[in-house]
Amino acid sequence: MSALAAGRWGNYSSDMKMRSVIRGAGGYVPGAPVTNDDLVARGVDTSDEWIRERTGIGARHIAAPDMLTSDLAVRASEAALKNAGLAAADIDLIILATTTPDLTFPATAVKVQASLGCRAGIPAFDLQAVCSGFIYALATANAYLKTGLAQRALVIGAEVMSRIIDWADRSTCVLFGDGAGAVVLEAVPEAEAAGRGIISIHLCADGSHIGRLQTDGGVGINQKAGFLRMDGKEVFRHAVNKLAEIIDISLLKNNLKSIDLDWLVPHQANIRILESTAKKFGISMEQVIVTIHKHGNTSAASVPLALTEGLADGRIRPGQLCLLEAMGGGFTWGAVLVRI
């Protein structure tokens, strides 16, 4: 172990088994809610009834033109640090999951690092797995913490999806919103964790489905961000199947049954997907954290925003077992089993 690492860890041994524990969470959504009726008033050819019946969405938040992904990420991170009882200087790793970075480069994470006042010299980088981004970012941070490369990580999901929406396409523009969520992960010796922390992680991808959900632009193709394009029926079908599969894997790998779960904290894409998943596993919808009705689909911000809400209102309590899961473009999908 390096002198720097030894200084962080105090008397912890380099061969000590560590557990990544969620120390705090925070979220942020910009501006006032934009309701379905507001979209109609803006000229979108749709209706509140049409959107609610098919998606469960009643409103979403849209960032002002001068508000960037980094701005949302900083607000959510500040809340997470406050709830964790920590300062920016306590963080030694930043991973930001986003599909809508401020710039092509540098990483939006380094802007967050500077804005928060985190120490110079710590690693800070972006990760892109679309709606599964936060799950992938948690997995990456967990690897850093368990191997002693970091002690406290700030893991963020932040998006301004409104910037890549074609507002003339009513099949997609009504689905998405802007927001950010963050958690502070801390490495704790297993003997002191008392069962808390990340128990297992399962990540998957299948690039043969790229065309089902993608943008029609990119730096390498046409030097444009492009608009989001989606084959809704195929995305829905794959989401139902793959999310059920990843939940099955998470439970089987840990000799658990669905009855052992206290909470399902899913990606908020469509209320029918959430209901289908809950029904398949015999989980009451009262055990599912649902925010889609007021946030819409916020991509990588979706899971941490839902987790933050469940913690903030007291539904999710210390010691409870939660399964975080998501599926996004690529296709990518994954799950994290964690005891709070």
N, C-alpha and C positions, 0 to 999 in steps of 0.2 A: 504494500500500500504506500502511495506517495505521501510526502510530508503534508501536501495540501489536503489529501483525503483524510489523513490522520487527524489533522486539525479540525475537520468537520465532524468526524465520528467520535472524537474523544477516546474512550476506552473500548469502543466496539472492535471486535476482532474481525479481520478480513475474511475469515471463513465462517463467520456467524450467519445463520440463516435469517433472512429478512422478510418482512411482509409489508406490502404497500398499502397503507391505510389512508382513507379519505379523511383529511383533517378539516376541510371546509369547502363550501360550494357557494357560487354566486351567479347571478344572471342579470341580463339587461336587454330590454327591448326598447326601440326608439319611438318617440312621439306617441300620439294618441292612436287608439285602435282604428283601423280602416275596415269598416264593416262591408258585408256583401252588398248592401244597399248603396254604400258609398261607391263601390266599383261600378254599379249600374249607373249611378249619377255621373260617373266619369266617362261613360260611353261604352263600357264593356257589355257585350251582348249576352247577358246571363240574368239570373234571378237568385234571390236569397234561397228560395225553395230548392232550385236546381242544385246549388252548391251544397247546401246542408244535407240533402237527401243522398248525394253521391259521395260526399267526403267527410261530413261532420264539421266542416269549417264554418265559423260564423264571422270571424274577423282575423286580421293579421296586422303587423306593424311594418311600416315602410320608412326607411331612413331618409332624412332630408338630403338633398343633393351634395351638401358639403360635409356629410358625415360618412366616414369610411369604416371598413371592416376593423381597422386597428382601433378606432374610437370606441366601437362597441366592445371589442375585446378588452380594452383597458378598463371600461366601466365594470364589466363582469368580473375581471380579475381583481379589481379593488374590493368588490363585494366578497369574493372568495377569500381573499387575504384577511379581511376584517372578520369574517365568520370563523376563520382558522386561528385568529389571534396572533397573526404573524405580520411581519413587515416585508416589503419588497426585497430588502437585503438578505432575507432568510432563504430566498429561492436560489437554487443553483442549476435549474434546468427549466426551459420554457419550450413547450411544443404546442403549436397552434394549428388546428385542423381547419382548413378553409378551402372552398372552391372559388372564392371571390377575393383574392388578395388585392391589397392596395395597388401594388406594382407587379410587373412581371418579375423583377428583382429589385432590391433585395427582399428577403423573406419578411412578411408582415410581422413575424415574431420579434424581429430585432427592433422594429418600431415600438412594439409593446414593451420590450425590455427597457428602452430608453425613456419612454413616457412614464413608466412605473417607477423608474429610478433603481432598477435592479443592478446588481454588481456587474461591472465589465468583466469579460473573460469567461462567463458561463456560457454553455451552449444554448442557442435559441434558433429554432428552425420551424418551417411550415411542413405540414403533411397533408396530402391530398388523396382522399378516398371518398369524396362526395359525402353522401348522407351517413356513410359508415365511418367517416373521418375521425370522430371523437373516440369511437371504439378502438380504432387502429392507433390513435394517439395514446390512449390509456395503456394499450399493450406495449407500446414503445417506451413510455415512461416507466412502466412496471419493470421492464428489462433493465433499464438504467439503475433503478433503485435496488433491485434484488442483487445486482452484480457489483454494487458499491460505487458506481460511476456518478451517482448523485444521491443526495439525502432528501431534498424537498423539491418537488416538481410542480410547476404550474401548467396544467393541461387545459387547453381552451378549444372550444368550437365556436367559430364566429362567421357570420355570413351576411352579405347584402345581396340576397338572391334577386331582389327587385331590379338589379342592374343587368341581369342576363335573361330577363323575362320579356317575351314578345307580347305586349299588351293587346295585340290584335288576335291572339290565339287564346280563346276562352277556355280551352281544354287544359291549359297549363297556368295561365296568368292568375287564376283564382286560387291556386294551390299553395303558393309560396309566400313567405314573409321573411323579414330581417330580424336578427337578434344574435345574442352571444351568451354562452354559458361557460363556466370555468370551475375546476376543482383544484385544490391543493392536495397533492399526494405526498405522504411522508413515509420514509423507510423506518420501520420499527422492528426490533428483534422479535422473532416469532414467540419467544417465551414471554415477552411483554405485551404482545398484541392481543392475547386472550381470545383468539379465534377471529378477530376483526381483520378486515382488509381484503385484498383481491385474492380469491381462491383459485380461479382458473380463467383462462382466456382462450377463445376459439375464433380464428380468423379464416375467411375463405374469399375466393375470387374466381370468376369465370369470364375471361375476356372475349369469349365467343358471342357475348350479348352486348357488345359495345353500342351497336346501333339502336338498341332499345331505349336508351336514355343517355343523351349526350348534348353538347352544344354544336351548333353548325359553324363554329369558328374556332380559331386557336392560333397561337404564335407561329407554329410551323406550317399551318395550312393557308391562312389568309391574313395573318397579322391582326386579327380581330378577336374580341372576346367571344362573339357569337351569341345567339339566343338558344335557350334550352329547348330541346325537342324530345318528345317522349311518346312511346307506344304504350299508352295507358293500360290497355288490357293485358299485355304481356308482362309489364312491370308488376301489375297487381297479382297476376298468377304466380310469377316467380317469387314475389315477396311472401305470399302466403305459404308457399312450399318451403322456401329456404329458411325463413324465420322459424317455422315449426321444426325444421331439421336441426337448426343450430341450438334451439332450446333443448331438444331431445339429447343432443350430444353433450351439452353442458350438464344436464341432469345425470345422464348415464355415467359420464366420466367421474362424477363425484358421488356415485351411489345414492342419488337423491331422487325424490319423486316431486311432482308439481305441488303436492300438499306441503312440502317442506319450504316452499318459497313464501316469503311474506309479501314481496312486491315485484311486479314486472314493470320495468321502466323502459318502454320501447321508443324507437324512433317514431315521430308523429307524422305519418304520411297520409293515412286514411283511416277513419274510424272503423270502417268495415274490416280492414286488415287487423286492427287491434281486437275487435270483437271475435273475429274468426280464430285468431291465435288463442285468445282466452278460452273460447269454447272448446277448442281441440284439447287443451291441457286441463280442463276442468277448473280453471281459475275464474273467480268472480271478477266482473268488471270493476268491482269496488277495490280490488287488489291491483288494478292497473292504473298507473299515473297517467292521466290524460290531460293534455294541454292544447291539442290540435284545434279545439273550438275557438280559442282566442289567439293562437300564435300562427296557425297554419303550419306548413312544412318549412322549417328553418334549417334544413339540411344538417350540417355538422353541429349546429347549435341546439338541435332538437333534444337529444338525450340529456345533455347537461342542464338545459333549461327545465326539463321535466323533473330531473333529480333535485335541482335547487328548490323547486316549488314543493316537492314532497317533503323535503327536509325543513323548509321554512315554515310550513303550516303544521308540522308536528305529526304528519301521518307516518313518515319514515323515521323510526327511532333507533337509537344505538342498539346494536346487537341483532338487528333484523337482517334477514337474507334477501338480497335484491339481485335480479337478473336484468342487466342492461343489454339491449340488443338493437341492431339496426341493419338496414340494407340500402345500398345506394348504387349509383351508376357504375358500370364496369363489366358485369355486376360485381360489387363487393358486398360482403356481409360478415357479421360477427357478433359475439356476445361476450360479456364479462360478468362473471359471478362474483359478487362481493358482499361481505358482511360489514354493515355500517358500524 
